[in-house]
Amino acid sequence: GVLQGSAFAFEPGVAFVALLTHYALGIVFGLVLGFVASGLGYETDVFGIVSCGALFGALLYLFNFYVMVRFLPWFTELRGGPTLISHLVFGVAVALLYWKLGRGRAGP
């Protein structure tokens, strides 16, 4: 019913659920990126972790907007450069955060 309503109507309950979903998915995908980066051994290599993050962001974009559209057809409208860039920024930001937080635990 929410999708059939006016695009200009603000509903706090819908916004709360959307933000909760968005942040939960961000946390899950951030954990996945950390798991992948640690498996590849990029904890100490900043160039490697940034590259891994950018690739992860691009793959996440492709998954969201070319695979998930079968289940969420309104995602098709969001395809494009700005959305791709935001996914790349997400991947790089999470990777750099993972690198920064992990530097104190890295051994010799």
N, C-alpha and C positions, 0 to 999 in steps of 0.2 A: 504494500500500500504506500510505503514511503516513496518508492520510485515513481509512482503514478501521480504524486502530488506536485505542487508548484515548485519550481526550482528556486524561487525567491523566498519561500517560507522557512523560517528558522525554527527548529524544534529542539529544545535543549536535550531531551531524552535521546533523540536520534544522534545528535552531535556527541553526546557522552559515549554512546555505544560505538560510534565510528572512531572516536579517539582511543577508546580502550582497545578496540580491535587493532587499530593502526600501531599503537605502542606495543601491544603484545606480540604482533607479528615482527616488529622491529627488533624486539628482544630475542625472539626465537631465531630470526635470520642472523642477528649478530652472534649468537652462540654457535650457529652453524658455521659462520665464517671463521670464528675462533678455532673451532674444531678442525676445519680444513687447513687453516694456516699452521696450526701446531702439527698436524700430520705431515705437512710438507716441509716443516723445519724452518719456517720464516720468522720465528720469534725475534731474532736479533738483526735481521736484514731489513732495513727500512725500505729500500727500493723494492725488494721482493714482496714485502707485506703490502705496499701501496699498489703494486701491480696485481697482486692477488685480490685486493679489495676492489679495484676497478673492474677486473674480470668478473668477480662475483656480482658486482652491481649490474653489469651488462647482462649476465646470465639471468639474474633475478628479473630484470626488465623483460627479457625475452620470455621467460616463464610466465610472468604476470600478464603480459599483453598479447601473447600469441598462443599460450596453452590454456590459461585460465578463462579466456574469453568464451570458451565452450560452456562454462558454468556461470560466468558473470559477463553477459554480452555487452553491458554498458561500458566495460573497460576499453572497448574498441575506440570510443570517442576520446580517450585519454592518451592514445598513442602519439608519439612525436618527440621532437628534440628536447623540449623542456622536461618532459617526464624521464627521458633517457638520462639527461644530465643530472636530474635529482637522484636517480638510482646510482649513478656513478659516484656522486658526492656522498651518498649514504655508504656505499661500499668502502670508499677511501677513508671516510671519517671513522667508521667502525674499525677498519684495519689499523689506522694510526692510533686509535684509542687502545686497541688490543696490544699493539707494539709498545706504547708508552707505559701502560700498566704492567706489562710483563717484563720490562727492562730490569726491575729491581730483583726479580726472581731468577734471572738467567745466570747459569753457572759459567765458569771460565771456559 
